[in-house]
């Protein structure tokens, strides 16, 4: 957000929790998420799934070919399955993992080949996980370019 | 991410720097971004110039009506001005600030009204900052749904 040519109406609200609330717990959560990624990289595809709260909510942007929201582990797995069904090849590079008061955000590079078209999509992605009692209660994927995903998949 | 009958060829790689996380540097970086948002909220016209490195790289997804990449302060400001020119109303709520290593990721809620159509866009956004020596060297807002932004702006 720079200066000049402001919109007619601009408002900025800062609702950030106090830094002191970044607790040892969330530091441990970061380590737990990293450990799950390491296990997945070693072949345990369900490592992150073991961290899910039974009532977890899962969110993918509606513009994605597999967009939608899920509540509960079973619904989440269905939506994740649809996502995997979209790509014939999927490479995920976990580049950084940042922590806040009760969220962990993984910064990923996603490189996928569409099963439908053979076209490639590459873009950074933020994977937000909100944790409670070391379980993921909210999981939200933010893609660099959902329109770019649609194009790669032949939907645009 | 779990196995399904339609699993793609899946590879997960971890490039997360060792020993990173909520270090003293990450804590200072988080405060830097928080101070910036607070200065912007107060209308400080110099906040952007103080925050960024002279060679800052600024990225907007190419499918956005104001998509593109900019290098340097003036080019970044020009890109931001074209973003401002797209929206009549712009509300930003900063919900969380996460940090790890040299990265700060702000989790925002954006509410935008298109100048061209009057249509409304509402969605979470991850604003990714890479920081070196107390200056932002890379700035990348990751929108929830670029496809939806295009629809709201009448681009699709």
Interface residues (C-beta under 8 A of the other chain):
Chain A: X1 X2 X3 X4 X5 X6 X7 X8 X9 X10 X11 X12 X13 X14 X15 X16 X17 X19 X22 X27 X30 X31 X34 X37 X38 X40 X41 X45 X46 X48 X49 X61 X62 X63 X64 X67 X77 X80 X81 X84 X85 X87 X88 X89 X90 X91 X92 X93 X94 X95 X96 X97 X98 X99 X100 X101 X103 X104 X105 X107 X112 X113 X115 X123 X124 X125 X126 X128 X140 X142 X143 X144 X145 X146 X147 X148 X150 X151 X156
Chain B: X1 X2 X3 X4 X6 X7 X8 X9 X10 X11 X12 X13 X14 X15 X16 X17 X20 X21 X22 X26 X27 X30 X31 X34 X37 X38 X40 X41 X45 X48 X61 X62 X63 X76 X77 X80 X81 X84 X85 X87 X88 X89 X90 X91 X92 X93 X94 X95 X96 X97 X98 X99 X100 X101 X103 X104 X105 X107 X113 X115 X123 X124 X125 X126 X128 X140 X142 X143 X144 X145 X146 X147 X148 X150 X156
